[in-house]
Amino acid sequence: MIINGREIANEIKESLKEKISKLGKKPNIIFVSVGENLVTNKFVGLKQRFADEIGIKSVVKDFSEKILEENFEEEVKKITSDKNIDGIVIQLPLPLHINTEKILNLIPREKDPDILGEEAFNFFESGKSKILPPVVGAIKEIFDKYQIYHVKFGALGTKKTERFLFNGVNFKNKNIVIIGKGKLVGLPTSIWFSNQHIKYTILEKGDDILKYTKDADIIISGTGNANLITPEMIKDDVVLIDAGTSELKGQIIGDIDKDCLGKASLFSMVPGGIGPITIAVLFKNLFMLKK
C-alpha cells in the first residue's frame, strides 16, 4: 500500500486553517534562502502555498550565494531580533563557506519550528518539547494514520510491557532500521525512538546496509542517495518510510527504489509521501509555538 502523504497533509491543513482563523493575530514566518537549488526552490514554493492556504503570512528572503559569512550572520541576527516575526526557517543546504550550525544556532527556540537550532534541538532531545522536528512529526503522523503504535499493556498495579503494533500485530522484538544519521532525519528519529524506549538500529555511510535491511520490519531512510534501497535488499511486508531526497536528471528521487512497492506492506514514496506531511508539520509547529 502506498502511503498518501498529500491526504495526511490536507487533513492537517484543514485542522490548522480552522484553528488559525480563530486567532486574533495570525502567525507569520520567514524563509531564508542562499543561492539557487532545485530542491530548495521547490520546497520553498510548496511551503509558501501551504502558508497562504491556512492564513499565515510568509516572506522569502533570498541572498546571493557569494554573500560573506559574517554578512549573512548579521542579516540573520536582524531577522531573529524582529519582534514581528514568529517563525524562522533557514533553507538548507547553505553554501560551503557558511558555517551552517553557527547560523542555525542563532534562531531562538520560540521561533524555530524546524527544531534545527541548538536551543530547540536540545529541548527536543530532553523530551520536554511540545513539538517534534518536522520529519519526525511526519513519521508520527504516518504511524497514527496507519495504526503503527508504541503502546504499553498491563493490568493496574502490574509491570507494563512495551509492544510495538502495526495494524494490531505485536512489533516487540521486531527490527527497526534507520539509515542515515543526519540532523534532519536519522538523528532526530533515533532520539524520538529512544525517548519512547523503542529499540532500533541506526546505520551510516560505510555500514553493511544489506546485513540489516534484509531482516528489517520497518526501514526509515534519509540519506539523500537515490535508489539506495532496492527490492533484493528487503523482505516481504516491510514498512518503508523514504525521507531522503536528491536530484536525478531534473527529478526529485528518494532513497528507496520504487520497485520495492511490490514487497512492502506500506511504502511512503518520494515524491508525495513524507514531504507534504513534513511541510504540514512545520506549520503545525509554528501554530503550537505561537499558541
C-alpha positions as CSV (number, residue, x, y, z in Angstrom):
1,M,0.0,0.0,0.0
2,I,1.3,3.5,-0.9
3,I,1.1,6.0,1.9
4,N,-0.8,9.0,0.7
5,G,1.2,11.9,2.2
6,R,-0.8,14.5,0.5
7,E,-4.0,13.2,2.1
8,I,-2.5,13.3,5.6
9,A,-1.1,16.8,4.9
10,N,-4.5,18.0,3.7
11,E,-6.1,16.7,7.0
12,I,-3.5,18.7,9.0
13,K,-4.1,21.7,6.7
14,E,-7.8,21.8,7.2
15,S,-7.4,21.5,11.0
16,L,-4.8,24.3,11.1
17,K,-6.9,26.5,8.8
18,E,-9.8,26.3,11.3
19,K,-7.6,26.9,14.4
20,I,-5.7,29.9,12.8
21,S,-9.0,31.5,11.7
22,K,-9.9,31.8,15.4
23,L,-6.6,33.6,16.4
24,G,-6.7,37.4,16.9
25,K,-3.2,37.9,15.4
26,K,-2.2,35.5,12.6
27,P,1.3,33.9,12.8
28,N,3.9,34.7,10.2
29,I,7.0,33.0,9.0
30,I,10.1,33.9,7.1
31,F,12.1,31.6,4.8
32,V,15.8,32.5,4.4
33,S,17.5,31.1,1.3
34,V,21.0,31.4,-0.1
35,G,21.8,30.7,-3.7
36,E,19.9,28.6,-6.3
37,N,19.0,25.0,-5.7
38,L,16.2,23.0,-7.5
39,V,15.1,21.1,-4.4
40,T,15.3,24.2,-2.1
41,N,13.3,26.3,-4.5
42,K,10.6,23.6,-4.9
43,F,10.2,23.2,-1.2
44,V,10.1,27.0,-0.5
45,G,7.3,27.3,-3.1
46,L,5.3,24.5,-1.6
47,K,5.7,26.0,1.9
48,Q,4.6,29.4,0.8
49,R,1.5,27.9,-0.9
50,F,0.6,25.9,2.3
51,A,1.0,29.1,4.4
52,D,-1.3,31.0,2.1
53,E,-3.9,28.3,2.2
54,I,-4.1,28.3,6.0
55,G,-4.0,32.0,6.5
56,I,-0.3,32.5,7.5
57,K,1.8,35.3,6.1
58,S,5.1,34.1,4.7
59,V,8.1,36.0,3.3
60,V,11.1,34.7,1.4
61,K,14.4,36.5,2.0
62,D,16.9,35.5,-0.7
63,F,20.6,36.1,-0.5
64,S,23.4,35.7,-3.1
65,E,25.5,32.5,-2.9
66,K,28.5,34.8,-2.8
67,I,27.5,36.6,0.4
68,L,30.2,36.6,3.1
69,E,29.5,34.5,6.2
70,E,29.9,37.5,8.6
71,N,27.4,39.5,6.5
72,F,24.9,36.7,6.3
73,E,25.2,36.2,10.1
74,E,24.4,39.8,10.7
75,E,21.4,39.6,8.4
76,V,20.1,36.5,10.3
77,K,20.6,38.3,13.6
78,K,18.4,41.1,12.4
79,I,15.7,38.7,11.5
80,T,15.8,36.9,14.8
81,S,15.5,40.1,16.7
82,D,12.4,41.2,14.8
83,K,9.5,41.0,17.2
84,N,7.0,40.8,14.3
85,I,8.4,37.5,13.1
86,D,7.0,34.3,14.7
87,G,8.9,31.7,12.8
88,I,12.3,31.5,11.0
89,V,13.3,28.7,8.6
90,I,16.8,28.6,7.2
91,Q,16.6,26.7,3.9
92,L,19.3,24.0,3.7
93,P,21.9,23.4,2.3
94,L,23.8,26.6,2.8
95,P,26.9,27.3,0.7
96,L,30.1,25.5,1.9
97,H,31.8,28.8,3.0
98,I,29.0,29.4,5.6
99,N,29.0,27.6,8.9
100,T,25.5,26.1,8.9
101,E,25.5,25.1,12.5
102,K,26.6,28.6,13.6
103,I,23.7,30.2,11.6
104,L,21.1,27.7,12.8
105,N,22.1,28.3,16.4
106,L,21.2,32.0,16.1
107,I,17.5,31.0,16.0
108,P,15.7,31.2,19.4
109,R,13.7,28.2,20.4
110,E,10.4,30.0,20.4
111,K,10.9,30.9,16.7
112,D,12.4,27.6,15.5
113,P,9.6,25.4,14.1
114,D,12.2,23.3,12.2
115,I,14.0,22.5,15.6
116,L,17.4,22.8,13.9
117,G,19.0,25.4,16.3
118,E,20.9,24.1,19.3
119,E,18.5,25.5,21.8
120,A,15.4,24.0,20.3
121,F,17.1,20.7,19.4
122,N,18.4,20.2,23.0
123,F,14.9,20.9,24.3
124,F,13.5,18.3,22.0
125,E,16.3,15.8,23.0
126,S,15.4,16.3,26.6
127,G,11.9,15.1,25.9
128,K,10.3,18.4,27.1
129,S,9.4,19.9,23.7
130,K,5.7,20.1,22.8
131,I,6.7,19.9,19.1
132,L,8.7,17.4,17.0
133,P,11.2,18.0,14.2
134,P,9.1,18.1,11.0
135,V,10.3,14.8,9.6
136,V,9.8,13.1,13.0
137,G,6.4,14.6,13.3
138,A,5.6,13.4,9.8
139,I,6.6,9.8,10.7
140,K,4.4,10.1,13.8
141,E,1.5,11.2,11.6
142,I,2.0,8.2,9.4
143,F,2.2,5.9,12.4
144,D,-1.0,7.4,13.7
145,K,-2.8,7.2,10.4
146,Y,-1.9,3.6,9.7
147,Q,-2.1,2.5,13.3
148,I,1.6,1.7,13.9
149,Y,1.6,2.3,17.6
150,H,4.0,2.0,20.5
151,V,1.8,1.3,23.5
152,K,2.0,-0.3,26.9
153,F,-0.1,-3.1,28.2
154,G,-0.6,-4.4,31.7
155,A,-3.2,-4.6,34.5
156,L,-3.4,-1.8,37.1
157,G,-0.5,-2.2,39.6
158,T,1.4,-4.7,37.4
159,K,4.6,-4.1,35.5
160,K,3.7,-3.0,32.0
161,T,5.4,-4.5,28.9
162,E,6.1,-2.4,25.9
163,R,4.9,-3.5,22.5
164,F,5.1,-2.0,19.1
165,L,2.0,-2.6,17.0
166,F,1.3,-2.4,13.3
167,N,-2.4,-3.0,12.5
168,G,-2.7,-5.0,15.7
169,V,0.4,-7.1,15.1
170,N,2.9,-7.2,18.0
171,F,6.1,-5.5,17.0
172,K,8.0,-6.2,20.1
173,N,11.4,-7.7,19.2
174,K,10.9,-6.7,15.6
175,N,13.6,-4.9,13.6
176,I,13.5,-1.2,13.1
177,V,16.3,0.2,10.9
178,I,17.2,3.9,10.4
179,I,19.5,4.7,7.6
180,G,21.5,7.9,7.9
181,K,22.5,9.9,11.0
182,G,21.8,13.4,9.6
183,K,20.2,16.1,11.7
184,L,17.1,16.3,9.5
185,V,16.0,12.6,9.6
186,G,18.2,9.9,11.2
187,L,19.4,11.7,14.4
188,P,16.0,13.2,15.5
189,T,14.2,10.0,14.6
190,S,16.6,7.9,16.7
191,I,16.2,10.4,19.6
192,W,12.4,10.2,19.3
193,F,12.5,6.4,19.4
194,S,15.0,6.4,22.4
195,N,12.7,8.8,24.3
196,Q,9.9,6.2,23.9
197,H,12.2,3.3,24.8
198,I,11.8,1.8,21.3
199,K,14.7,-0.3,20.1
200,Y,16.2,0.4,16.7
201,T,19.4,0.1,14.7
202,I,20.9,3.2,13.1
203,L,23.3,2.9,10.1
204,E,25.6,5.4,8.4
205,K,27.9,5.5,5.4
206,G,30.3,2.6,5.4
207,D,28.0,0.2,7.3
208,D,26.8,-3.1,5.7
209,I,23.3,-1.9,5.0
210,L,22.1,-5.2,3.4
211,K,23.0,-7.0,6.6
212,Y,20.3,-5.1,8.5
213,T,17.7,-4.3,5.8
214,K,17.1,-7.9,4.7
215,D,15.5,-8.7,8.1
216,A,14.0,-5.3,8.9
217,D,10.3,-4.8,9.6
218,I,10.4,-1.0,9.4
219,I,13.0,0.9,7.4
220,I,13.3,4.7,7.7
221,S,15.9,6.1,5.2
222,G,17.1,9.7,5.0
223,T,20.5,9.7,3.3
224,G,19.8,11.6,0.0
225,N,21.3,8.8,-2.0
226,A,19.0,8.0,-4.9
227,N,17.6,4.4,-5.0
228,L,19.9,3.3,-2.2
229,I,17.5,0.5,-1.2
230,T,16.4,-2.0,-3.9
231,P,13.9,-4.9,-3.8
232,E,16.6,-7.6,-3.2
233,M,17.6,-5.8,0.0
234,I,14.3,-6.1,1.8
235,K,11.9,-8.8,2.9
236,D,8.2,-9.1,2.2
237,D,5.7,-7.0,4.1
238,V,8.3,-4.5,5.3
239,V,7.1,-0.9,6.2
240,L,9.2,1.6,4.1
241,I,9.5,5.3,5.1
242,D,11.5,7.2,2.5
243,A,12.6,10.5,3.9
244,G,15.5,11.1,1.5
245,T,15.5,13.4,-1.4
246,S,18.0,14.0,-4.2
247,E,18.0,15.3,-7.8
248,L,18.5,12.9,-10.6
249,K,18.1,14.0,-14.2
250,G,16.0,17.0,-13.1
251,Q,13.7,14.9,-11.0
252,I,13.3,14.6,-7.2
253,I,14.2,11.0,-6.3
254,G,14.1,9.2,-2.9
255,D,16.4,6.7,-1.2
256,I,14.2,3.7,-1.8
257,D,13.7,2.3,-5.3
258,K,10.0,2.4,-6.3
259,D,10.2,-1.2,-7.4
260,C,10.2,-2.0,-3.6
261,L,6.5,-1.4,-3.7
262,G,5.9,-5.0,-4.7
263,K,7.3,-6.3,-1.4
264,A,6.2,-3.6,1.0
265,S,3.1,-3.6,3.2
266,L,3.3,0.2,3.5
267,F,5.5,2.5,1.4
268,S,6.0,6.2,1.9
269,M,7.4,7.1,-1.5
270,V,9.2,10.2,-2.9
271,P,7.6,12.4,-4.1
272,G,4.2,12.6,-2.5
273,G,5.0,10.7,0.7
274,I,6.6,12.2,3.7
275,G,7.4,15.5,2.0
276,P,3.9,17.0,2.1
277,I,3.4,15.9,5.7
278,T,6.7,17.4,6.7
279,I,5.6,20.8,5.4
280,A,2.3,20.4,7.2
281,V,4.0,19.6,10.5
282,L,6.3,22.6,10.1
283,F,3.2,24.9,10.2
284,K,1.6,22.8,12.9
285,N,4.8,23.5,15.0
286,L,4.6,27.2,14.2
287,F,1.0,27.3,15.4
288,M,2.0,25.4,18.6
289,L,4.8,27.9,19.3
290,K,2.6,30.8,18.7
291,K,-0.3,29.5,20.7
